[in-house]
Amino acid sequence: MSASGENAASRVSAQPGRARKEAIEEMIRVDHAGEYGAVRIYAGQLAVLRHVPGKEELVAKLEHMAKDEEVHLARFNEIVNERGVRPTAFAPVWHVAGFALGAATALLGEKAAHACTAAVEEVIDEHYQSQVRRLDEMGETEQPLRDTIEKFRLEEVEHRDEAIASGAKEAPAYPLLSGAIKAACRLAIRISEKA
């Protein structure tokens, strides 16, 4: 084989490794961004609802969920640093947008705040399930990342189920509100993977 043929062959064989590395970096980047956005959503909801008399039980539930998201974000901060993954350039946007979404839905009332949580967590559940399947296909080398994502996915499902049990689907214009939030989350996922 000629030298140029060998170089071409080595480039082709290197591609799957590079594609895999890029795919994992995208997963980490978007999950880091998503957990950051979730922390900001709860911050917005709590900024409103902490000042509403009679909402102490709701505030306690939201604080518990917010703490879970803070744990998730802290772990993804570690993973980003450990693997040298560039965070999304859209973090300043998610900082404002997450807080605004949380505050706006809380201002619409308790049921709308729950509808927000249910919609966001439903999208995250789907997203994390897809990532777990992809990581399973990559084999044992990515088992720790896969296990982290699966653990967080199960906690997000608990948040969704709690929000639904607390009346999320009773929010005014629930299908419209839920659909808009889901669409925004899916768009944020696509943006954060690449940018």
C-alpha atoms as an extended CHARMM CRD file, in Angstrom:
* protein
*
       195  EXT
         1         1  MET       CA              0.0000000000        0.0000000000        0.0000000000  PROA      1               0.0000000000
         2         2  SER       CA              1.2910000000        3.4710000000       -0.8230000000  PROA      2               0.0000000000
         3         3  ALA       CA              1.9600000000        6.0990000000        1.8330000000  PROA      3               0.0000000000
         4         4  SER       CA             -1.0330000000        8.1060000000        0.6560000000  PROA      4               0.0000000000
         5         5  GLY       CA             -3.1950000000        4.9640000000        0.8250000000  PROA      5               0.0000000000
         6         6  GLU       CA             -2.0250000000        4.2960000000        4.3750000000  PROA      6               0.0000000000
         7         7  ASN       CA             -2.8170000000        7.8950000000        5.3920000000  PROA      7               0.0000000000
         8         8  ALA       CA             -6.3010000000        7.6330000000        3.9000000000  PROA      8               0.0000000000
         9         9  ALA       CA             -6.8780000000        4.3270000000        5.6760000000  PROA      9               0.0000000000
        10        10  SER       CA             -5.7370000000        5.7480000000        9.0110000000  PROA      10              0.0000000000
        11        11  ARG       CA             -7.9950000000        8.7940000000        8.5440000000  PROA      11              0.0000000000
        12        12  VAL       CA            -10.9780000000        6.5340000000        7.8630000000  PROA      12              0.0000000000
        13        13  SER       CA            -10.2550000000        4.3310000000       10.8700000000  PROA      13              0.0000000000
        14        14  ALA       CA             -9.7890000000        7.4220000000       13.0800000000  PROA      14              0.0000000000
        15        15  GLN       CA            -13.1660000000        8.8680000000       12.0490000000  PROA      15              0.0000000000
        16        16  PRO       CA            -15.3340000000        6.5450000000       14.1780000000  PROA      16              0.0000000000
        17        17  GLY       CA            -13.2800000000        7.4140000000       17.2650000000  PROA      17              0.0000000000
        18        18  ARG       CA            -13.5750000000       11.1180000000       16.5760000000  PROA      18              0.0000000000
        19        19  ALA       CA            -17.2860000000       10.8580000000       15.7990000000  PROA      19              0.0000000000
        20        20  ARG       CA            -17.8160000000        8.9660000000       19.0460000000  PROA      20              0.0000000000
        21        21  LYS       CA            -15.8410000000       11.5590000000       21.0290000000  PROA      21              0.0000000000
        22        22  GLU       CA            -17.8600000000       14.3790000000       19.4470000000  PROA      22              0.0000000000
        23        23  ALA       CA            -21.1390000000       12.5680000000       20.1920000000  PROA      23              0.0000000000
        24        24  ILE       CA            -20.1900000000       12.1390000000       23.8430000000  PROA      24              0.0000000000
        25        25  GLU       CA            -19.0860000000       15.7740000000       24.1070000000  PROA      25              0.0000000000
        26        26  GLU       CA            -22.4450000000       16.8620000000       22.6610000000  PROA      26              0.0000000000
        27        27  MET       CA            -24.2600000000       14.7100000000       25.2330000000  PROA      27              0.0000000000
        28        28  ILE       CA            -22.2760000000       16.1870000000       28.0910000000  PROA      28              0.0000000000
        29        29  ARG       CA            -22.6230000000       19.7570000000       26.7900000000  PROA      29              0.0000000000
        30        30  VAL       CA            -26.3950000000       19.5370000000       26.3510000000  PROA      30              0.0000000000
        31        31  ASP       CA            -26.9470000000       17.7330000000       29.6620000000  PROA      31              0.0000000000
        32        32  HSD       CA            -24.8610000000       20.3340000000       31.4760000000  PROA      32              0.0000000000
        33        33  ALA       CA            -26.8860000000       23.1000000000       29.7940000000  PROA      33              0.0000000000
        34        34  GLY       CA            -30.1640000000       21.3460000000       30.5820000000  PROA      34              0.0000000000
        35        35  GLU       CA            -29.3870000000       20.9310000000       34.2510000000  PROA      35              0.0000000000
        36        36  TYR       CA            -28.3270000000       24.5800000000       34.3880000000  PROA      36              0.0000000000
        37        37  GLY       CA            -31.6220000000       25.5720000000       32.7750000000  PROA      37              0.0000000000
        38        38  ALA       CA            -33.5700000000       23.4280000000       35.2550000000  PROA      38              0.0000000000
        39        39  VAL       CA            -31.8450000000       25.1060000000       38.2030000000  PROA      39              0.0000000000
        40        40  ARG       CA            -32.8180000000       28.4770000000       36.7400000000  PROA      40              0.0000000000
        41        41  ILE       CA            -36.4600000000       27.4130000000       36.1650000000  PROA      41              0.0000000000
        42        42  TYR       CA            -36.8250000000       26.4230000000       39.8110000000  PROA      42              0.0000000000
        43        43  ALA       CA            -35.1010000000       29.6360000000       40.8840000000  PROA      43              0.0000000000
        44        44  GLY       CA            -37.7110000000       31.5980000000       38.9260000000  PROA      44              0.0000000000
        45        45  GLN       CA            -40.6070000000       29.6250000000       40.3550000000  PROA      45              0.0000000000
        46        46  LEU       CA            -39.3200000000       29.9430000000       43.8950000000  PROA      46              0.0000000000
        47        47  ALA       CA            -38.6660000000       33.6800000000       43.5170000000  PROA      47              0.0000000000
        48        48  VAL       CA            -42.3890000000       34.1100000000       42.8970000000  PROA      48              0.0000000000
        49        49  LEU       CA            -43.9740000000       31.4230000000       45.0510000000  PROA      49              0.0000000000
        50        50  ARG       CA            -41.9500000000       32.0050000000       48.2300000000  PROA      50              0.0000000000
        51        51  HSD       CA            -43.8770000000       35.2660000000       48.6130000000  PROA      51              0.0000000000
        52        52  VAL       CA            -47.3520000000       33.7780000000       48.1940000000  PROA      52              0.0000000000
        53        53  PRO       CA            -49.1060000000       33.0650000000       51.5040000000  PROA      53              0.0000000000
        54        54  GLY       CA            -50.2670000000       29.4990000000       51.9800000000  PROA      54              0.0000000000
        55        55  LYS       CA            -47.8260000000       27.9870000000       49.4700000000  PROA      55              0.0000000000
        56        56  GLU       CA            -45.3270000000       26.6210000000       52.0050000000  PROA      56              0.0000000000
        57        57  GLU       CA            -45.9640000000       22.9830000000       51.0350000000  PROA      57              0.0000000000
        58        58  LEU       CA            -45.5340000000       23.7690000000       47.3380000000  PROA      58              0.0000000000
        59        59  VAL       CA            -42.3700000000       25.7500000000       48.0410000000  PROA      59              0.0000000000
        60        60  ALA       CA            -40.9680000000       22.8150000000       50.0280000000  PROA      60              0.0000000000
        61        61  LYS       CA            -41.6400000000       20.4590000000       47.0710000000  PROA      61              0.0000000000
        62        62  LEU       CA            -40.0270000000       22.8700000000       44.6240000000  PROA      62              0.0000000000
        63        63  GLU       CA            -37.0190000000       23.3480000000       46.9010000000  PROA      63              0.0000000000
        64        64  HSD       CA            -36.5580000000       19.5680000000       47.0440000000  PROA      64              0.0000000000
        65        65  MET       CA            -36.6800000000       19.3000000000       43.2370000000  PROA      65              0.0000000000
        66        66  ALA       CA            -34.3630000000       22.2940000000       42.8960000000  PROA      66              0.0000000000
        67        67  LYS       CA            -31.8430000000       20.5860000000       45.1860000000  PROA      67              0.0000000000
        68        68  ASP       CA            -31.9090000000       17.4910000000       42.9570000000  PROA      68              0.0000000000
        69        69  GLU       CA            -31.2160000000       19.6980000000       39.9360000000  PROA      69              0.0000000000
        70        70  GLU       CA            -28.3510000000       21.4040000000       41.7700000000  PROA      70              0.0000000000
        71        71  VAL       CA            -26.8090000000       17.9830000000       42.4560000000  PROA      71              0.0000000000
        72        72  HSD       CA            -27.1990000000       17.0750000000       38.7730000000  PROA      72              0.0000000000
        73        73  LEU       CA            -25.6200000000       20.3620000000       37.6990000000  PROA      73              0.0000000000
        74        74  ALA       CA            -22.7230000000       19.9410000000       40.1260000000  PROA      74              0.0000000000
        75        75  ARG       CA            -21.9960000000       16.4810000000       38.7020000000  PROA      75              0.0000000000
        76        76  PHE       CA            -22.1420000000       17.7390000000       35.1230000000  PROA      76              0.0000000000
        77        77  ASN       CA            -19.8350000000       20.6150000000       36.0980000000  PROA      77              0.0000000000
        78        78  GLU       CA            -17.3720000000       17.9350000000       37.2330000000  PROA      78              0.0000000000
        79        79  ILE       CA            -17.8110000000       15.8920000000       34.0500000000  PROA      79              0.0000000000
        80        80  VAL       CA            -17.3330000000       18.9700000000       31.8480000000  PROA      80              0.0000000000
        81        81  ASN       CA            -14.0780000000       19.7190000000       33.6800000000  PROA      81              0.0000000000
        82        82  GLU       CA            -12.8700000000       16.1010000000       33.7940000000  PROA      82              0.0000000000
        83        83  ARG       CA            -13.3910000000       15.6110000000       30.0580000000  PROA      83              0.0000000000
        84        84  GLY       CA            -12.4840000000       19.0940000000       28.8860000000  PROA      84              0.0000000000
        85        85  VAL       CA            -15.8560000000       19.6380000000       27.2230000000  PROA      85              0.0000000000
        86        86  ARG       CA            -16.6910000000       23.1600000000       26.1300000000  PROA      86              0.0000000000
        87        87  PRO       CA            -19.9570000000       24.2930000000       27.7640000000  PROA      87              0.0000000000
        88        88  THR       CA            -22.6400000000       25.7700000000       25.5660000000  PROA      88              0.0000000000
        89        89  ALA       CA            -22.1190000000       29.3240000000       24.4170000000  PROA      89              0.0000000000
        90        90  PHE       CA            -25.8150000000       29.8560000000       25.1450000000  PROA      90              0.0000000000
        91        91  ALA       CA            -25.4680000000       29.6280000000       28.9440000000  PROA      91              0.0000000000
        92        92  PRO       CA            -26.2550000000       33.3680000000       29.3620000000  PROA      92              0.0000000000
        93        93  VAL       CA            -29.4490000000       32.8690000000       27.3320000000  PROA      93              0.0000000000
        94        94  TRP       CA            -30.4730000000       29.8150000000       29.3590000000  PROA      94              0.0000000000
        95        95  HSD       CA            -29.7130000000       31.7740000000       32.5500000000  PROA      95              0.0000000000
        96        96  VAL       CA            -32.3330000000       34.3830000000       31.6640000000  PROA      96              0.0000000000
        97        97  ALA       CA            -34.7540000000       32.1460000000       29.7420000000  PROA      97              0.0000000000
        98        98  GLY       CA            -34.8800000000       29.4740000000       32.4590000000  PROA      98              0.0000000000
        99        99  PHE       CA            -35.5760000000       31.9970000000       35.2070000000  PROA      99              0.0000000000
       100       100  ALA       CA            -38.1770000000       33.7780000000       33.0440000000  PROA      100             0.0000000000
       101       101  LEU       CA            -39.9700000000       30.5100000000       32.2440000000  PROA      101             0.0000000000
       102       102  GLY       CA            -40.0450000000       29.5440000000       35.9100000000  PROA      102             0.0000000000
       103       103  ALA       CA            -41.2430000000       32.9440000000       37.0720000000  PROA      103             0.0000000000
       104       104  ALA       CA            -43.8470000000       33.2770000000       34.3060000000  PROA      104             0.0000000000
       105       105  THR       CA            -45.4020000000       29.8880000000       34.9650000000  PROA      105             0.0000000000
       106       106  ALA       CA            -45.4190000000       30.5340000000       38.7280000000  PROA      106             0.0000000000
       107       107  LEU       CA            -47.1770000000       33.8650000000       38.1100000000  PROA      107             0.0000000000
       108       108  LEU       CA            -49.8290000000       31.9470000000       36.1710000000  PROA      108             0.0000000000
       109       109  GLY       CA            -50.4670000000       29.8840000000       39.2980000000  PROA      109             0.0000000000
       110       110  GLU       CA            -49.5280000000       26.6740000000       41.0650000000  PROA      110             0.0000000000
       111       111  LYS       CA            -51.0070000000       24.3840000000       38.3850000000  PROA      111             0.0000000000
       112       112  ALA       CA            -49.0920000000       26.1970000000       35.6360000000  PROA      112             0.0000000000
       113       113  ALA       CA            -45.8580000000       25.8460000000       37.6170000000  PROA      113             0.0000000000
       114       114  HSD       CA            -46.5480000000       22.1030000000       37.8510000000  PROA      114             0.0000000000
       115       115  ALA       CA            -47.3730000000       22.0110000000       34.1310000000  PROA      115             0.0000000000
       116       116  CYS       CA            -43.9800000000       23.5710000000       33.4170000000  PROA      116             0.0000000000
       117       117  THR       CA            -42.2070000000       20.9270000000       35.5000000000  PROA      117             0.0000000000
       118       118  ALA       CA            -44.1570000000       18.0880000000       33.8850000000  PROA      118             0.0000000000
       119       119  ALA       CA            -43.4550000000       19.3280000000       30.3500000000  PROA      119             0.0000000000
       120       120  VAL       CA            -39.7510000000       19.9390000000       30.9190000000  PROA      120             0.0000000000
       121       121  GLU       CA            -39.2330000000       16.6210000000       32.6670000000  PROA      121             0.0000000000
       122       122  GLU       CA            -41.1060000000       14.6990000000       29.9790000000  PROA      122             0.0000000000
       123       123  VAL       CA            -38.7390000000       16.0440000000       27.3290000000  PROA      123             0.0000000000
       124       124  ILE       CA            -35.7210000000       15.3660000000       29.5400000000  PROA      124             0.0000000000
       125       125  ASP       CA            -36.8900000000       11.7920000000       30.1610000000  PROA      125             0.0000000000
       126       126  GLU       CA            -37.1200000000       11.1770000000       26.3840000000  PROA      126             0.0000000000
       127       127  HSD       CA            -33.7620000000       12.8650000000       25.8190000000  PROA      127             0.0000000000
       128       128  TYR       CA            -31.9690000000       10.9330000000       28.5660000000  PROA      128             0.0000000000
       129       129  GLN       CA            -33.5200000000        7.6360000000       27.4010000000  PROA      129             0.0000000000
       130       130  SER       CA            -32.1090000000        8.2640000000       23.9310000000  PROA      130             0.0000000000
       131       131  GLN       CA            -28.6740000000        9.0000000000       25.3710000000  PROA      131             0.0000000000
       132       132  VAL       CA            -28.7180000000        5.8690000000       27.5390000000  PROA      132             0.0000000000
       133       133  ARG       CA            -29.5040000000        3.7530000000       24.4580000000  PROA      133             0.0000000000
       134       134  ARG       CA            -26.6400000000        5.3760000000       22.5190000000  PROA      134             0.0000000000
       135       135  LEU       CA            -24.2080000000        4.8650000000       25.3990000000  PROA      135             0.0000000000
       136       136  ASP       CA            -25.2970000000        1.2280000000       25.7530000000  PROA      136             0.0000000000
       137       137  GLU       CA            -24.3140000000        0.7550000000       22.1010000000  PROA      137             0.0000000000
       138       138  MET       CA            -20.8590000000        2.1980000000       22.8510000000  PROA      138             0.0000000000
       139       139  GLY       CA            -20.0660000000       -0.4940000000       25.3870000000  PROA      139             0.0000000000
       140       140  GLU       CA            -18.6340000000       -0.5640000000       28.8710000000  PROA      140             0.0000000000
       141       141  THR       CA            -16.1210000000        2.2700000000       28.4540000000  PROA      141             0.0000000000
       142       142  GLU       CA            -18.9640000000        4.7740000000       28.8740000000  PROA      142             0.0000000000
       143       143  GLN       CA            -20.7660000000        2.8600000000       31.6410000000  PROA      143             0.0000000000
       144       144  PRO       CA            -20.1250000000        5.5050000000       34.3590000000  PROA      144             0.0000000000
       145       145  LEU       CA            -21.5920000000        8.2980000000       32.1900000000  PROA      145             0.0000000000
       146       146  ARG       CA            -24.5020000000        6.0620000000       31.1930000000  PROA      146             0.0000000000
       147       147  ASP       CA            -25.2200000000        5.2080000000       34.8410000000  PROA      147             0.0000000000
       148       148  THR       CA            -25.0980000000        8.8850000000       35.8550000000  PROA      148             0.0000000000
       149       149  ILE       CA            -27.5530000000        9.8390000000       33.1170000000  PROA      149             0.0000000000
       150       150  GLU       CA            -29.8870000000        6.9620000000       33.9920000000  PROA      150             0.0000000000
       151       151  LYS       CA            -29.8550000000        7.8790000000       37.6960000000  PROA      151             0.0000000000
       152       152  PHE       CA            -30.6630000000       11.5010000000       36.8740000000  PROA      152             0.0000000000
       153       153  ARG       CA            -33.3520000000       10.3990000000       34.3770000000  PROA      153             0.0000000000
       154       154  LEU       CA            -35.1450000000        8.4450000000       37.0930000000  PROA      154             0.0000000000
       155       155  GLU       CA            -35.0770000000       11.4850000000       39.3830000000  PROA      155             0.0000000000
       156       156  GLU       CA            -36.4740000000       13.6630000000       36.5650000000  PROA      156             0.0000000000
       157       157  VAL       CA            -39.2890000000       11.1160000000       36.0910000000  PROA      157             0.0000000000
       158       158  GLU       CA            -40.0820000000       11.4290000000       39.8200000000  PROA      158             0.0000000000
       159       159  HSD       CA            -40.3310000000       15.2150000000       39.3850000000  PROA      159             0.0000000000
       160       160  ARG       CA            -42.6520000000       14.7840000000       36.3860000000  PROA      160             0.0000000000
       161       161  ASP       CA            -44.8650000000       12.2840000000       38.2040000000  PROA      161             0.0000000000
       162       162  GLU       CA            -45.0600000000       14.5160000000       41.2810000000  PROA      162             0.0000000000
       163       163  ALA       CA            -46.0020000000       17.5130000000       39.1240000000  PROA      163             0.0000000000
       164       164  ILE       CA            -48.7500000000       15.5330000000       37.3850000000  PROA      164             0.0000000000
       165       165  ALA       CA            -50.0570000000       14.2130000000       40.7120000000  PROA      165             0.0000000000
       166       166  SER       CA            -50.1190000000       17.8120000000       41.9820000000  PROA      166             0.0000000000
       167       167  GLY       CA            -52.4270000000       18.9540000000       39.1840000000  PROA      167             0.0000000000
       168       168  ALA       CA            -50.2230000000       19.8830000000       36.2240000000  PROA      168             0.0000000000
       169       169  LYS       CA            -52.8750000000       18.7900000000       33.7300000000  PROA      169             0.0000000000
       170       170  GLU       CA            -55.4330000000       21.0350000000       35.4300000000  PROA      170             0.0000000000
       171       171  ALA       CA            -53.5060000000       24.1780000000       34.4380000000  PROA      171             0.0000000000
       172       172  PRO       CA            -55.4070000000       26.6080000000       32.2220000000  PROA      172             0.0000000000
       173       173  ALA       CA            -54.7900000000       25.7990000000       28.5540000000  PROA      173             0.0000000000
       174       174  TYR       CA            -52.6230000000       22.8580000000       29.6150000000  PROA      174             0.0000000000
       175       175  PRO       CA            -52.1640000000       21.3320000000       26.1310000000  PROA      175             0.0000000000
       176       176  LEU       CA            -51.0660000000       24.6730000000       24.7070000000  PROA      176             0.0000000000
       177       177  LEU       CA            -48.8100000000       25.5430000000       27.6440000000  PROA      177             0.0000000000
       178       178  SER       CA            -47.2650000000       22.0710000000       27.7820000000  PROA      178             0.0000000000
       179       179  GLY       CA            -46.7540000000       21.9410000000       24.0150000000  PROA      179             0.0000000000
       180       180  ALA       CA            -45.0520000000       25.3320000000       23.9220000000  PROA      180             0.0000000000
       181       181  ILE       CA            -42.7040000000       24.4340000000       26.7890000000  PROA      181             0.0000000000
       182       182  LYS       CA            -41.8240000000       21.0730000000       25.2150000000  PROA      182             0.0000000000
       183       183  ALA       CA            -41.0960000000       22.7190000000       21.8670000000  PROA      183             0.0000000000
       184       184  ALA       CA            -38.8570000000       25.2940000000       23.5530000000  PROA      184             0.0000000000
       185       185  CYS       CA            -36.9990000000       22.5350000000       25.4410000000  PROA      185             0.0000000000
       186       186  ARG       CA            -36.4250000000       20.5170000000       22.2710000000  PROA      186             0.0000000000
       187       187  LEU       CA            -35.1000000000       23.5980000000       20.5080000000  PROA      187             0.0000000000
       188       188  ALA       CA            -32.7940000000       24.3770000000       23.4360000000  PROA      188             0.0000000000
       189       189  ILE       CA            -31.4780000000       20.7980000000       23.3010000000  PROA      189             0.0000000000
       190       190  ARG       CA            -30.6310000000       21.0690000000       19.5920000000  PROA      190             0.0000000000
       191       191  ILE       CA            -28.9420000000       24.4270000000       20.0750000000  PROA      191             0.0000000000
       192       192  SER       CA            -26.9420000000       23.3610000000       23.1340000000  PROA      192             0.0000000000
       193       193  GLU       CA            -25.6280000000       20.1830000000       21.5110000000  PROA      193             0.0000000000
       194       194  LYS       CA            -23.7940000000       22.1310000000       18.8350000000  PROA      194             0.0000000000
       195       195  ALA       CA            -23.2390000000       25.6440000000       20.1280000000  PROA      195             0.0000000000
